[in-house]
Amino acid sequence: MVKQAHYAFNPNEFSEAARNASRQVWLASLGAAVVTRDWMQNEAEHVFKTLVREGTAVESRAIRFVGDQVETSMTRANVVWKRTRRTVESTVKQAATMVVGYAQQVIPTSLPIQLPPILVKAEKAAKKAAKRAAPAKRAAAKKKVVRARTAPAARKVKRAARQAA
């Protein structure tokens, strides 16, 4: 059989102990505040300046380290990009060369070249526009010739009018 311990619980003693403990915590916190205030007034300025100096040194090293890592990463990325670009260009060039060679072998050269309908329409439109523009170009050229012939005479008349005035 298990023996049960019997403790006497006295609420007055418990409340007194709790009150004393809380008072001790309060007094300890007041003492800590006073000690901290005294320390701040006497020694903290030197410690604070030392901490700032050390923090500045660590920060500059960290910035240098991160900058070096970024530079290294950028260099690696550029190398990979250039290598990838060269690979893609050479692969596309090889594929194009193979397709052109195959097409030259397969498609007979005796077949007439037939343009797509859209290109045929574009050629016809260009020919019509050229026919319409030809008379206008000839007329503009005639005007230039007439102006070139009459310009010296007009200059003489203007000079004479200035001298008379």
C-alpha positions as CSV (number, residue, x, y, z in Angstrom):
1,M,0.0,0.0,0.0
2,V,1.3,3.5,-0.9
3,K,1.7,5.9,1.9
4,Q,0.2,9.3,1.3
5,A,2.0,12.3,2.7
6,H,-0.1,14.7,4.5
7,Y,0.9,18.3,4.4
8,A,-0.8,21.0,6.4
9,F,-1.7,24.0,4.2
10,N,-1.8,27.3,6.0
11,P,-3.1,30.1,3.8
12,N,-1.7,32.9,6.1
13,E,1.8,31.6,5.8
14,F,1.5,31.2,2.0
15,S,0.2,34.8,1.5
16,E,2.9,36.2,3.8
17,A,5.6,34.4,1.8
18,A,4.2,35.6,-1.5
19,R,4.0,39.1,-0.3
20,N,7.6,39.0,0.9
21,A,8.8,37.5,-2.4
22,S,7.1,40.1,-4.5
23,R,8.5,42.9,-2.3
24,Q,12.0,41.4,-2.7
25,V,11.5,41.4,-6.5
26,W,10.4,45.0,-6.4
27,L,13.4,46.1,-4.3
28,A,15.8,44.2,-6.6
29,S,14.4,46.0,-9.6
30,L,14.8,49.4,-7.9
31,G,18.4,48.5,-7.1
32,A,19.0,47.4,-10.7
33,A,17.6,50.7,-11.9
34,V,19.9,52.7,-9.6
35,V,23.0,50.7,-10.5
36,T,22.1,51.1,-14.2
37,R,21.6,54.8,-13.8
38,D,25.0,55.2,-12.1
39,W,26.7,53.1,-14.7
40,M,25.2,55.1,-17.5
41,Q,26.3,58.3,-16.0
42,N,29.9,57.2,-15.3
43,E,31.0,54.4,-17.7
44,A,28.4,54.0,-20.5
45,E,29.7,56.7,-22.8
46,H,33.0,55.0,-23.2
47,V,31.4,51.6,-23.8
48,F,28.9,53.1,-26.2
49,K,31.6,54.7,-28.3
50,T,33.5,51.5,-28.3
51,L,30.4,49.6,-29.5
52,V,29.8,52.2,-32.3
53,R,33.4,51.9,-33.4
54,E,33.3,48.1,-33.5
55,G,29.9,48.1,-35.3
56,T,31.2,50.5,-38.0
57,A,34.2,48.2,-38.6
58,V,31.9,45.1,-38.8
59,E,29.5,46.9,-41.2
60,S,32.3,48.0,-43.6
61,R,33.7,44.5,-43.7
62,A,30.2,43.1,-44.3
63,I,29.6,45.6,-47.1
64,R,32.9,44.8,-48.7
65,F,32.2,41.0,-48.5
66,V,28.7,41.4,-50.0
67,G,30.0,43.6,-52.7
68,D,32.7,41.0,-53.6
69,Q,30.1,38.3,-53.6
70,V,27.8,40.3,-55.9
71,E,30.7,41.1,-58.3
72,T,31.7,37.4,-58.4
73,S,28.1,36.4,-59.0
74,M,27.7,39.0,-61.8
75,T,30.9,37.8,-63.5
76,R,29.7,34.2,-63.3
77,A,26.3,35.1,-64.7
78,N,28.0,37.0,-67.6
79,V,30.2,34.0,-68.4
80,V,27.2,31.6,-68.4
81,W,25.1,34.1,-70.5
82,K,27.9,34.4,-73.1
83,R,28.4,30.6,-73.3
84,T,24.7,30.0,-73.6
85,R,24.4,32.6,-76.3
86,R,27.3,31.1,-78.3
87,T,25.8,27.7,-77.9
88,V,22.3,28.8,-79.1
89,E,23.8,30.8,-82.1
90,S,25.9,27.8,-83.2
91,T,23.0,25.4,-82.8
92,V,20.7,27.7,-84.8
93,K,23.4,28.2,-87.5
94,Q,23.9,24.4,-87.8
95,A,20.2,23.8,-88.1
96,A,19.7,26.5,-90.7
97,T,22.7,25.2,-92.7
98,M,21.3,21.6,-92.6
99,V,17.8,22.8,-93.7
100,V,19.1,24.9,-96.5
101,G,21.3,22.1,-97.7
102,Y,18.4,19.7,-97.6
103,A,16.1,22.1,-99.4
104,Q,18.7,22.6,-102.1
105,Q,18.9,18.9,-102.7
106,V,15.1,18.2,-102.5
107,I,13.7,21.1,-104.4
108,P,14.5,21.0,-108.1
109,T,16.0,24.1,-109.6
110,S,13.9,23.8,-112.8
111,L,10.7,24.7,-111.0
112,P,9.5,28.2,-111.4
113,I,9.5,30.4,-108.4
114,Q,5.9,31.2,-107.3
115,L,5.6,34.2,-105.0
116,P,2.9,34.2,-102.3
117,P,-0.2,36.1,-103.2
118,I,0.5,38.9,-100.8
119,L,3.8,39.6,-102.5
120,V,2.2,39.6,-105.9
121,K,-0.3,42.2,-104.8
122,A,2.5,44.3,-103.3
123,E,4.5,44.2,-106.5
124,K,1.4,45.3,-108.6
125,A,0.7,48.1,-106.2
126,A,4.3,49.3,-106.4
127,K,4.2,49.3,-110.2
128,K,1.0,51.3,-110.3
129,A,2.4,53.9,-107.8
130,A,5.6,54.2,-109.9
131,K,3.4,54.9,-113.1
132,R,1.4,57.6,-111.2
133,A,4.5,59.2,-109.8
134,A,6.4,59.4,-113.1
135,P,4.4,62.4,-114.6
136,A,4.6,64.3,-111.4
137,K,8.4,63.8,-111.3
138,R,8.7,65.1,-114.9
139,A,6.6,68.2,-114.1
140,A,8.6,69.0,-111.0
141,A,11.8,68.6,-113.0
142,K,10.5,71.1,-115.6
143,K,9.7,73.7,-112.9
144,K,13.2,73.4,-111.6
145,V,14.6,74.0,-115.0
146,V,12.4,77.1,-115.6
147,R,13.3,78.5,-112.2
148,A,17.0,77.9,-112.9
149,R,16.8,79.8,-116.2
150,T,14.8,82.8,-114.8
151,A,16.8,83.2,-111.6
152,P,19.7,85.3,-113.1
153,A,17.3,87.6,-114.9
154,A,15.3,88.2,-111.7
155,R,18.5,89.0,-109.8
156,K,19.4,91.6,-112.4
157,V,16.0,93.3,-112.1
158,K,16.3,93.4,-108.3
159,R,19.8,94.9,-108.4
160,A,18.7,97.6,-110.9
161,A,15.7,98.5,-108.6
162,R,18.0,98.8,-105.6
163,Q,20.4,101.0,-107.5
164,A,17.6,103.3,-108.7
165,A,16.3,103.8,-105.2
